[in-house]
């Protein structure tokens, strides 16, 4: 019997793919977020988390179907987010701060802006 060639390019699956488990709260629970295939690389996931597209990330997994492995990438992602937050002036939500504090392997060294008291008081 003759086998047909695959219609999926071989290199599409031979790369690292990152998926985010998001916590939607006590009533809805956690779910793996549906995402476009093009948005599953590490850089895009980092950008989406920093921009607030994922409000409450709980866990990030990485896998490579072509090589046949998977792993928990939560700490790796938390470390990368901590570095980016420290290097930029971006606002970091309290939920993202909590995620970084819970999962980063190094400290979150960002001085958060304090509210200034008005001069007239």
ZITA-V313772 format. One record per run of one state. SS is the DSSP state (helix for helix, strand for strand, loop for the rest). FROM is the first residue (numbers start at 0). TO is the last residue. If there is no record, write none. Layout:
ss={SS/SS}
from={FROM/FROM}
to={TO/TO}
This chain:
ss={loop/helix/loop/strand/loop/strand/loop/helix/loop/helix/loop/strand/loop/strand/loop/helix/loop/helix/loop}
from={0/9/12/16/23/29/32/36/39/41/50/56/64/68/72/73/87/93/103}
to={8/11/15/22/28/31/35/38/40/49/55/63/67/71/72/86/92/102/120}
